[in-house]
Structures are given as C-alpha cells and as structure tokens.
Amino acid sequence: MMNGLYIHIPFCLKKCGYCDFVSYENRLSEGEQYVKALLSEMEQYKGTEVDTVYIGGGTPTALPPHLLIRILLGVKENFYILPGAEITVEANPGTCDGHYFQELKQAGVNRISLGVQSFVDEELKMLGRIHSAEEAKQAVKNAKAAGIENVSLDLMFSIPLQSKESFLYSIKEAIGLQPTHISSYSLIVCEGTPIEQAVSQGKLILPDEDEDRDFYALLVETLERAGYQRYEISNFAKTGKEARHNTKYWTRNPYIGLGAAAHSFWESRRFENPPCLSEYYAVCRGEKERVSEAITEKDAMAEFMFLGLRMTKQGISKQEFLQCFGVSIEEIYGEQLEKLCRLGLLECLGDAIRLTNRGIDVSNGVFCEFV
C-alpha cells in the first residue's frame, strides 16, 4: 500500500451558504504564517514516499499563486514523490485564471478539481458561490489550455430552486466540457449554516427523499450513457481516471493529513489536527499535541465494510478481508450479509460483495449494519 498526502487550506474569499467545512473568510492575511506552519509540519515526514498529493479546502486557489507554489515546492523538498504520482489541487472558478493554472502546471500539478456545483446562475447565487456558470466553463478551458487535461468537476443536486430539468442541464453542460471525472452529491443541510436557517424559517424548500432519488437516478443514467463509469457512490470517471487519492480513503490505504483540521490514517492510528488556526500553529511549534487514536481490530473491520462498500464497481473482497484480519468475513458478519442479500441490498459475485442499485439508495442504512 502506498501513501497519500492531503494538505488542507482553510481560507475562502466567501464561505458558501451550505458549508460547514473548516474554512475562514477574511483571514488571507495569515497566508504567509499558515504556509510556514505547513512547511514545518512537513518536516516531520521527511523522506516519506507518496504517490498522490491532494490540496483541498476551503479554497486553495484563494491563496496568491506564489504561496500555493511554495507549498508544492515544500512537498517536493520533504517527500519522495513517486514517478507518475497524481497531484491534485481544488480550485474555485472565481479565484483562478489561465496564468494561475499555468503556474500550477509548471509546479507539477496534473489534476484539477473544480467546485462548479451548478451551471445555472440562479442556483449558484442561492448557494452563495462567488462564480458564474460562464466563469466555470472558462476555468475548465483555462486548465486544459495550461496542459492540465485531468479535470474533475463537482456538481450538487437536491438544492432549493432546482428542478430535474435544471439539473439535467447542468449535467449536460458538464459533459460538454469533457472532464475526466465528475463528483456529484446531494445537498446536506448542516446546522448553523445560512441555508439551514433559511430552510428552518420556510424561506427555502428542499426536495423530499423521493425527489432526491430521482435526481440521483437521472445523474447515473445520463453520465453512464456519456461514458462515465460509476466507481463510487458519488463519483464517476472515464476509464482509468478514477480519483487515485480519494480511493485511498475508501480502501483504507495510509495517508498523511497536513494543515488545520486535517486527518491522517497513519501507522494503524488516526490523527487529527485542531481546526482552530492558533491551536494548529501551536501544534507545529511543538507546544500542543494533535489528537491521536489507535484503531481497534473491531473498528478496522467495520471501516473495511462501510468504506469499501462505497466502491460500487469493485465492492469488497472476501479474500482481502481474510488476509487483513485472519478470519473469514462470514465468521464476523455472516448474519448481516445474509440479511442484506436476502433484502436485495447486497449481492455476492464470487469473491466480491457489492451494493445493489437498491442498496445504494439506502446505503447509510446498509453501512449501519456493520457499525
């Protein structure tokens, strides 16, 4: 198993109305200090081999280019990046132009993940996005013109004001730009966000559960017809363009997380950096310990099941479970597997166990059987 590296950039020009990720508005003045802390944290892993690097946020491209380039140079100085590594940067279409993409390409970035969410301006405005549909299209063109051909787009569904027609329009606009990868999620209304407040006050109305499933079915049908294979519940890719870094999370490969609120799965333990910037700086100075938790065998088995089952194409392997834990999967989860197969939520195909289409629709309930 090869290591992945995740770096969190917790800055945004404007926080979106649905977002509860760790990100901060109006604190870009701390950019230099934050990058210095990241470089210090990297030194703890000097010489570690990685084959994927993912810089996410927040909005990494809210940083001025020279700071993001400094981070990438720091990665090269402190880690051994294997040949052919996947190096991804998340970008907001409203924060990067062609010159920015050119600088990222020169620094070794070979994959861009663009947070588009919608190609309907009214929906973007409601979500609190700072870009327009036209800017999103231009960002894809700019990335490709800079030589970054591996482009992923994020789309959101089940949002207020959205219809099946408008979502289909966004899907088709995305396909027309010929990205290599598309991630699509239903809106999760998080407590304390502006959208949650508007929904609770009756100012915005969310689609119901049946409508949500209709959106998802439309997504799967349209993307698969256009040649995008669903390899994970919310992720679709052209052949060979699956997100290698994100796949590490679902297959329990080790990864290092750097930055405020970043998580690591490293040496059979999980680590978590504090979300508060001042506390994160203290960790980097050695004045505070990051949260660390050993993973019990019971927890590891549960993670194997509910993370691996997200991989809709390959599912989980009985043989791999046996190799990992020294017991058969039936010995530990035989009762749950028999029940879920009987209900038509799982299917066993030789060595593989996978969610059925019906199981995908109620996947959270399926996963709970193993927790």
Secondary structure by P-SEA (a helix, b strand, c coil): cbbbbbbbbccccccccccccccccccccaaaaaaaaaaaaaaaaccccccbbbbbccccccccaaaaaaaaaaaaaccccccbbbbbbbbbcccccaaaaaaaaaacccbbbbccccccaaaaaaacccccaaaaaaaaaaaaaacccbbbbbbbcccccccaaaaaaaaaaaaaacccbbbbbccccccccaaaaaaaaccbbbbcaaaaaaaaaaaaaaaaaacccccccccccccccccaaaaaaaaccbbbbbcccbbbbcccbbbbccccaaaaaaaaacccccbbbbbcaaaaaaaaaccccccccccccaaaaaaacccccccccaaaaaaaaaaccccccccbbbbccccccaaaaaaaaac
